[in-house]
Amino acid sequence: MPIGVFNVSPGDLSGEALQDLVEQVSGSETAMLMDIPTLQGATLSAAVAYASHVLVPITPDVHSVTSVTHLQKILAALAERSDAPGVYYLINRFDDSRPLHREVRSRLHDLLGSSLLPIVIHEEHTIEEAAAQGMTVVDAFPESPVVHEFVALAEWSCTLPASPQKQRKEGIA
């Protein structure tokens, strides 16, 4: 799948600049991924207006439960639209041996239900080792268990229904 990487500051992800970026990318890319800070409400709302799916990575800590609650409030307004994106949550850096991680995962499951993916990305030292070598974990440690989790996530993403590119609506900042 072709992937384009763009470095854009949050201030550039609004109004006409965002529309121009989406139009530029939509002609050449199959998928566009945006990494947007959760607490940037206006930027998040503007970017999500173009999304068919939203994937929210969550670290298994108490702060994440609060952040998810805040994010759900932001996305609730968008959920009323007929073209609202599907929102999914993924636990990242999970460690089964930590009671807090297991407790937070249970709490997130209660809070998010089926929106919380059954796939988790486990905490694994090979990710940091690969980054230190200037490589991805897939290239540096292809047999690592975390690579199989990334593959499962990629396979899951391929099952999502495609939707036509959303057009900018008047009034969306």
C-alpha positions as CSV (number, residue, x, y, z in Angstrom):
1,M,0.0,0.0,0.0
2,P,1.5,3.4,-0.9
3,I,2.2,5.6,2.1
4,G,3.0,9.3,2.1
5,V,4.6,11.0,5.0
6,F,4.0,14.7,5.7
7,N,5.3,16.8,8.5
8,V,2.6,19.3,9.3
9,S,2.3,21.4,12.4
10,P,-1.1,21.4,14.2
11,G,-1.6,25.0,13.2
12,D,-1.5,24.0,9.6
13,L,-4.2,21.4,10.0
14,S,-7.1,23.7,9.8
15,G,-9.3,25.2,7.1
16,E,-8.0,25.5,3.6
17,A,-4.5,24.1,4.4
18,L,-6.0,20.9,5.5
19,Q,-8.4,20.7,2.5
20,D,-5.4,21.3,0.2
21,L,-3.4,18.5,1.9
22,V,-6.3,16.0,1.7
23,E,-6.9,16.8,-2.0
24,Q,-3.1,16.4,-2.7
25,V,-2.9,13.1,-0.9
26,S,-6.2,11.6,-2.0
27,G,-5.2,11.5,-5.6
28,S,-2.1,9.4,-5.0
29,E,-2.5,7.5,-1.8
30,T,-4.7,4.6,-0.8
31,A,-4.8,5.6,2.8
32,M,-3.8,8.7,4.8
33,L,-2.7,8.4,8.4
34,M,-2.7,11.5,10.6
35,D,-1.1,11.5,14.0
36,I,-3.0,14.2,15.9
37,P,-2.7,15.0,19.6
38,T,-5.9,13.9,21.4
39,L,-6.4,17.2,23.3
40,Q,-6.2,19.4,20.2
41,G,-10.0,19.6,19.9
42,A,-10.3,22.0,16.9
43,T,-7.6,20.3,15.0
44,L,-9.0,16.9,15.7
45,S,-12.5,17.9,14.6
46,A,-11.2,19.4,11.4
47,A,-9.1,16.3,10.5
48,V,-11.8,13.8,11.5
49,A,-14.2,15.5,9.1
50,Y,-12.1,13.8,6.3
51,A,-11.7,10.5,8.0
52,S,-13.6,7.3,7.2
53,H,-11.9,5.6,10.2
54,V,-10.1,6.8,13.4
55,L,-7.7,4.6,15.3
56,V,-6.8,5.9,18.7
57,P,-3.7,4.2,20.4
58,I,-4.0,4.2,24.1
59,T,-1.3,3.4,26.7
60,P,-2.6,1.4,29.6
61,D,-2.4,4.0,32.3
62,V,-4.9,5.9,34.4
63,H,-4.4,9.1,32.4
64,S,-5.6,7.3,29.3
65,V,-9.0,6.5,30.8
66,T,-9.5,10.3,31.4
67,S,-8.2,11.1,27.9
68,V,-10.6,8.6,26.3
69,T,-13.5,10.2,28.1
70,H,-12.5,13.6,26.8
71,L,-12.0,12.3,23.3
72,Q,-15.4,10.6,23.4
73,K,-17.0,14.0,24.1
74,I,-15.2,15.6,21.2
75,L,-16.2,12.7,18.8
76,A,-19.8,12.6,20.1
77,A,-20.8,15.6,18.1
78,L,-19.3,14.0,15.0
79,A,-21.1,10.7,15.6
80,E,-24.5,12.3,14.9
81,R,-23.5,12.9,11.2
82,S,-24.4,10.3,8.6
83,D,-20.8,10.1,7.4
84,A,-19.3,9.9,10.8
85,P,-16.1,7.8,10.9
86,G,-15.8,4.5,12.7
87,V,-13.7,5.0,15.9
88,Y,-11.5,2.2,17.2
89,Y,-9.1,2.1,20.2
90,L,-5.9,0.1,20.4
91,I,-4.0,-0.5,23.6
92,N,-0.3,0.1,22.9
93,R,2.8,-0.8,25.1
94,F,0.7,-3.4,27.1
95,D,2.4,-5.7,29.6
96,D,0.4,-8.7,30.8
97,S,2.5,-9.0,33.9
98,R,1.5,-5.6,35.3
99,P,-1.7,-5.6,37.3
100,L,-2.4,-1.9,36.5
101,H,-2.2,-2.7,32.8
102,R,-4.7,-5.5,33.2
103,E,-7.0,-3.3,35.3
104,V,-6.9,-0.4,32.8
105,R,-7.6,-2.8,30.0
106,S,-10.6,-4.1,31.8
107,R,-11.8,-0.6,32.5
108,L,-11.3,0.5,28.9
109,H,-13.2,-2.6,27.7
110,D,-16.1,-1.6,30.0
111,L,-16.0,2.0,28.8
112,L,-15.5,1.4,25.1
113,G,-17.0,-2.0,24.4
114,S,-16.5,-3.3,20.9
115,S,-14.7,-0.1,19.9
116,L,-11.7,-1.4,21.8
117,L,-9.8,-3.8,19.5
118,P,-9.0,-7.3,20.8
119,I,-5.5,-6.7,19.3
120,V,-3.0,-5.2,21.6
121,I,0.6,-4.1,20.9
122,H,2.7,-5.4,23.7
123,E,5.6,-3.6,25.4
124,E,8.7,-5.1,23.8
125,H,12.4,-4.0,24.0
126,T,12.9,-4.9,20.3
127,I,11.0,-1.8,19.3
128,E,13.4,0.5,21.0
129,E,16.4,-1.5,19.8
130,A,15.2,-1.2,16.2
131,A,14.7,2.5,16.6
132,A,18.2,2.9,18.0
133,Q,19.5,1.2,14.9
134,G,17.4,3.5,12.7
135,M,15.2,0.7,11.6
136,T,11.6,-0.4,12.1
137,V,11.0,-3.4,14.3
138,V,9.6,-5.3,11.2
139,D,13.0,-4.9,9.5
140,A,15.2,-5.4,12.5
141,F,13.4,-8.2,14.2
142,P,10.9,-9.8,11.8
143,E,10.2,-12.8,14.0
144,S,9.5,-10.7,17.1
145,P,6.1,-11.3,18.7
146,V,5.3,-7.6,18.4
147,V,5.7,-7.8,14.6
148,H,2.9,-10.4,14.5
149,E,0.7,-8.0,16.5
150,F,1.5,-5.3,13.9
151,V,0.6,-7.7,11.1
152,A,-2.7,-8.6,12.9
153,L,-3.5,-4.8,13.1
154,A,-2.7,-4.4,9.4
155,E,-4.9,-7.3,8.5
156,W,-7.7,-5.9,10.6
157,S,-7.4,-2.5,8.9
158,C,-7.7,-4.2,5.6
159,T,-11.2,-5.5,6.6
160,L,-12.5,-2.0,7.1
161,P,-14.9,-0.9,4.5
162,A,-13.6,1.7,2.1
163,S,-15.6,4.9,1.8
164,P,-15.4,7.7,-0.7
165,Q,-13.2,10.6,0.1
166,K,-15.1,13.1,2.3
167,Q,-15.5,16.6,0.9
168,R,-15.0,19.6,3.0
169,K,-18.2,21.0,4.3
170,E,-18.9,24.7,4.9
171,G,-18.5,25.6,8.5
172,I,-15.9,23.0,9.4
173,A,-12.8,24.7,10.7
